[in-house]
């Protein structure tokens, strides 16, 4: 497991215990913007960790949950603040799965059929990619792929479902 995944999962578990998963996710978006602007300052080795911590406390204390601030201070204290963007991205991924949101990149060889979408939503629930009852939170991005003979290829939450006729034929050989 990568360092940023470990940090993100620890933050996610703590936020889940406090019932703050969504709130922390929204705050991380704001912190990502702050980090993008102040990255040069926060990663400058000539500036002490104490000064950087004071900066973060002052910039975030009024509007952010203490868990978000402590997470950033933990990264800073361990000299892993450079992992923040990746950790925030992984946290958002975990948060989306928690709330049953999913973005699906769907490649099909023909025009989209509404029944296909319903079958895919059922498949994602049965495969555990999204929680039951949250199939309506799936956002589909459809691409026509002329290399496919039939079926579909779907990427959802970092997993791929290849139900294409092309792959089925390859597997028969």
C-alpha positions in Angstrom: 0.0 0.0 0.0 1.3 3.4 -0.9 1.9 6.1 1.8 -0.8 8.4 0.5 -3.3 5.5 0.6 -2.4 4.7 4.2 -2.9 8.4 5.2 -6.2 8.7 3.3 -7.6 5.5 4.7 -6.7 6.6 8.3 -8.4 9.9 7.7 -11.4 8.2 6.1 -11.9 5.9 9.1 -11.6 8.7 11.6 -14.1 10.8 9.6 -16.4 7.9 9.3 -16.3 7.4 13.1 -17.3 11.1 13.5 -19.9 10.9 10.8 -18.0 13.6 8.9 -17.0 11.8 5.6 -18.8 14.3 3.3 -17.8 17.4 5.3 -14.1 16.4 5.4 -14.2 15.7 1.6 -15.5 19.2 0.9 -12.9 20.7 3.1 -10.1 18.8 1.4 -11.2 20.4 -1.9 -10.6 23.8 -0.3 -7.3 22.7 1.2 -6.2 21.4 -2.2 -6.7 24.9 -3.7 -4.8 26.4 -0.7 -2.0 23.9 -1.2 -1.8 24.6 -4.9 -1.2 28.3 -4.1 1.1 27.8 -1.2 3.0 24.7 -2.2 6.2 26.6 -2.6 6.0 27.8 1.0 4.8 24.5 2.5 7.5 22.5 0.8 10.4 24.9 1.3 13.0 23.2 3.6 14.4 26.5 4.8 11.1 27.3 6.6 10.7 25.5 9.9 7.9 22.9 10.5 6.7 25.1 13.4 6.3 28.1 11.1 4.4 26.0 8.5 2.2 24.5 11.3 1.4 28.0 12.5 0.5 29.1 9.0 -1.8 26.1 8.5 -3.5 26.6 11.9 -4.0 30.3 11.2 -5.3 29.7 7.6 -7.7 26.9 8.5 -8.7 27.2 12.2 -11.8 29.3 11.7 -13.6 27.3 9.0 -12.3 23.7 9.1 -13.0 20.7 11.2 -10.2 19.9 13.7 -9.7 16.5 12.0 -8.8 18.1 8.7 -6.3 20.4 10.5 -4.8 17.5 12.5 -4.4 15.5 9.3 -2.4 18.2 7.6 -0.3 18.7 10.7 0.4 15.0 10.9 1.6 15.0 7.2 3.7 18.1 8.0 5.2 16.7 11.1 6.3 13.5 9.3 7.6 15.5 6.4 5.0 13.9 4.1 3.1 17.0 3.1 4.2 16.3 -0.5 1.8 13.4 -0.4 -1.2 15.6 0.4 -2.6 15.9 -3.2 -2.5 12.1 -3.7 -3.9 11.4 -0.2 -6.8 13.9 -0.9 -7.5 12.2 -4.2 -7.6 8.8 -2.6 -9.8 10.1 0.2 -12.3 11.5 -2.4 -12.2 8.1 -4.1 -13.1 6.4 -0.8 -15.7 9.0 0.0 -17.4 8.5 -3.4 -17.5 4.7 -2.8 -18.9 5.4 0.7 -21.8 7.4 -0.7 -22.3 5.1 -3.6 -21.2 7.7 -6.2 -19.5 6.3 -9.1 -18.2 7.6 -12.5 -18.3 5.0 -15.2 -16.4 5.2 -18.4 -18.4 3.0 -20.7 -17.2 1.9 -24.1 -19.8 0.4 -26.5 -19.9 -0.3 -30.2 -23.3 1.1 -30.8 -25.8 3.8 -29.7 -26.7 3.6 -26.0 -29.7 1.6 -25.0 -31.5 2.7 -21.7 -31.9 -1.0 -20.7 -28.1 -1.4 -20.9 -27.7 1.4 -18.3 -30.1 -0.4 -15.9 -28.3 -3.7 -16.3 -25.0 -2.1 -15.7 -26.2 -0.4 -12.5 -27.5 -3.8 -11.3 -24.1 -5.4 -12.2 -22.2 -2.7 -10.3 -24.3 -3.3 -7.2 -24.0 -7.1 -7.4 -20.2 -6.8 -7.9 -19.9 -4.5 -4.9 -18.6 -1.5 -6.8 -21.4 0.7 -5.4 -23.7 0.0 -2.4 -27.2 -1.3 -3.0 -29.8 1.5 -3.2 -27.3 4.0 -4.6 -27.4 3.0 -8.2 -29.0 6.3 -9.1 -25.7 8.0 -8.1 -23.8 6.5 -11.0 -22.7 9.0 -13.7 -22.0 7.5 -17.1 -19.6 8.8 -19.7 -20.3 6.9 -22.9 -17.8 6.5 -25.7 -18.4 4.7 -29.0 -15.6 2.2 -29.6 -15.7 0.8 -33.1 -13.0 -1.8 -32.2 -15.6 -3.6 -30.1 -17.7 -6.2 -31.9 -20.4 -6.3 -29.2 -21.0 -6.0 -25.5 -19.3 -3.3 -23.4 -16.2 -2.3 -21.4 -16.9 -0.3 -18.2 -14.4 1.3 -15.8 -15.9 2.0 -12.4 -14.1 2.9 -9.1 -10.8 1.7 -10.4 -12.1 -1.7 -11.6 -12.9 -2.8 -15.1 -15.7 -5.0 -16.3 -14.9 -6.3 -19.7 -18.1 -7.9 -21.1 -17.1 -7.4 -24.7 -17.6 -10.0 -27.4 -14.0 -9.4 -28.6 -12.6 -10.5 -25.2 -15.0 -13.4 -24.9 -13.8 -14.7 -28.3 -10.1 -14.3 -27.2 -10.9 -16.3 -24.1 -12.3 -19.2 -26.2 -9.0 -19.6 -28.0 
